[in-house]
Amino acid sequence: MKKITGFLLLLCLFMALSSSVYAGVLNKGTIIVGTESTYPPYEFRDEKNNLQGFDIELMKTIAEKLGKELEWVDMPFDSLIPALLAQKIDIVAAGMSATPERAKRVAFSTPYEVSMSAFIVKKDNIALKSLDDMKSKTIAVQLGTVQETFSRTVEGAKVKTFQKFDDCVREVMLGRADASLMDIPVAKKFLEQKDFDGKIAVAFEQEITGAGKALAMNLEEKAFAEAISSVLDEMQKSGELETLRNKWFK
């Protein structure tokens, strides 16, 4: 009898622990957010090393509406989805495009923004005016991005990958790459930075995917994904989302 009682106690303890582990993000007091902080105006660090940007403010607003705290984890962009799948983070807020390929692995929220991309070149490079001009050129892109995927479809192009976009821009400025490809809002911000001001320019704009940007979560976290999308829909209707876009993208 004692053995049976002990077994039942252990079983109850195991079930209790399992329940707490798989209770879901909405049952937690703190949401762990993964981001990559070299992609202004979506996310970047200010002079005091604090995280700033559209995605940062968006997640703070969402957390407040859900009654949650936030914990930020800054990591390379190509590590974000693996970290999400390994449950090291609860959500990705990093200007991520909700492509069909990614949607096979993660759950996306309602898209919150759509933007074209642009090729960045050295200031005095006026030879690159269209995609045809990019054939056999060297393109610097961030690892794991839709820009990397697109660049690999350019005929004869040599694609150099980096974990940070500022390294991509620096590669162009130093003449070690012909161009870098990024979202237009990001390109504009890099043009304003003192390290690159007057040294780089937008060569031309390029549509690379019809997918909007969204927040990414685990496929199993359906309730959490629905709650996030519900808040985004509410913010869209109230005008809060447009106010954020105007603040960071214009």
N, C-alpha and C positions, 0 to 999 in steps of 0.2 A: 504493500500500500504506500509506504514511504517513497519507494522508487517511482511509482505512478504519479504521486503528488509532486515530486521533484521534477519529473518530466513535464507535467502540465504547467508548472511554474515557469520552467525554461521556455516552453512553447509560447506562453503568454508574453514573456519578456521579449522573445524574438519577434512576435507579431507587433508588439508595441514599438519596438525599434524600427521595424520595417515600415510601419505606418508613418513614423516621423520622417524617415528618409524619403519616402515617396509621397509625402503629403502634398507636394506641389508648391510652386513659388508663391502663389497667392496666400498660403498659410504662413509664410515667413514674414518677419518684420522688416527685413532688409533685402533689397534686390541687388544682386551683384552684376554690374554692368561692364562689359568688355568694350574697349575702344582702342584707337590708334591715333596718337595725338600730333601727327604731322600733316593734317589734311584740313587746313583752314579754308573756308569759315565753318566747316562742319565740326571739327574738333582741333584744338591746338592749345599750347601752353603760353600764358602771358609772362610778363617780366618777372613775376613772383613765382613762376612755375605752377600756377594754378590752371586747371583745365577750364577752357572757355570754348564757346562755339554754339552753333545751332543745335546739334545733337545733345550737347551737355545741358543746355537750357530746356530743351524738349523733354529730356528724361527727368529733370528736376520737377517740371510741371506735372508730368504723368505721375511721378512718385507721390507728389503732394495730393493729387486727386485720388490716388489709391490708398493714401494713408500709410505710405511706406518710406523707409530710409533708403539711401543709396550708398553702395560701396563701389568705387571705380577701380578697374584693373586695366592698366595701359600695356599693350603688347603689340607685336608685329601683326599687320593685317592678315597675313596668311595663317596666323595661329588662332584667329578668333573663332572660326567655325569648329576646328578641332577642340578648342577649349570648351565651347558650348556643348558639343557632343559628349565630352568627358565630364560634363556637369561641374566644371570649375567656375563657370559664369552662368548667369541666368538669362542674359539677353545681350545682343550685340547692337551697339549704337555707334556706327562708324561710317556713315554715308554709303552704306552697302546697297548695291542694286539687287532687286529681287528677281533674279534670273530664273528661268525654268530649271536649269541645272542645279542651282543652289536649293531651289524649292523641293528637290527630291530628298534633301538632307535636313533641312530646317523649315520651321514654320515662320512665315513672314506676316507682319502686321499689314494694315491698310497702308499703301504707299503715301508718303508725306511730301514728296517733292520729285520732280522730273527735270533733268538738265542735260543739255548737250555736252559733248566733250570738245577739247581743243588741243591742237598740237602747239607746243611751245618750242621756239627756236632761239638761237643766239641773235641778238639785236641786229647785227649786220647781215644776217642770212635772209636774202630776199628771193632765193631760188625755189623755196618750198611753198607752193601756193595751192596744191590740191593733193588728193590721195595718190594720184599717179606719180607725183614727184617724190613720194616716200618710198618707191620701189628701190630695193637694195640699200636703203639707208639704215643707220643705227638708231634705234628708238629705246630710250630709257623709260622704264615703267615700274610701278610698285608691284611686288610679287603678290600673286593671288587675286589681282583686280580684274575687272572686265576690260580695262585698258590693256592689260597684258594679253588677255585672250584675243582681243581684236588685233593687236599689233602683230601677233603671230600669223594672222591671215594676210598681212601685207606681203605682196610678192617680193621675195628675195631679201626681206628685211632682217637685220641682225637685232635681236631683242636682248637688251641688258636689263636685268632685274635687280631691284634694291628693296630693302624692307621699309625705307622711308622715302616719301616723295621729295623732300628737300634735297636728298642725295641725287635723285633723278634730275632735278632742275640744275643742281651744281654741275652735274656731268655735262649738261648742255652748255652751261656758261663757260666751262673750261675747254669746250671743243672736243670732248671725248665721246659725245653722242650728237647726232644731227638734230634730234627732237625728243620731246617727252610728251606723253599724252595723258590728259587729266580732265576732270570736270571743269566747265567754264568758270563757275564761281571760285574754284580753287586756283585756277590759272590767274584770275584777276588779283587774288590775294598775294600770290607769289610775285606778281609784277610790282606790287606796292612795297614789298619787304626791302629794307635797306641793303641787304646782302645781294639782292638781285635787281634792284631798281636801275633802269637804264641799260641793263646788260642782256635782258631777254625780251622777247615779244611773242604775241600770238600770231602764228602763221596762218591758220585757218581753223574753222570749226568743223566738227565731224560727229555725225550721229553714229553711235556704235551699238546701242541697244535700246529697245523700246521699254525696258523695265524701269519702273520708278524705284526710288530709294525707300527702304523700309527698315523696320527693326526686326531682328531675327531671334527666334526662340527655338527650344526643342520641340520636335514634332509631337511628343507626348504631352506637352504642356498646353493642351487645347483651351482650357479655361483661362489660363494666363494670357495666351495669344488673343483670345476673344476680348478679354478685359482691356488689353492694350489698344486693340483696334477700336473698341467702343469709346475709349478716351480720345483717341485721335479723331474719330468721327464727330465727337462732341466739340472738340477744339476747332475743327473745320467749320462746323455750323455756327459757332459763337464768334468766329473771326480771329480767335487766338492764334491759330496756326498761320494765318496770313500775316498777322502782326509779327510773328517770329521770322517768317520768310523775309519780310520787308526789312527787318532789323539786320539780318545776317547776310542776305544775298543781294541787297541793292545799295 
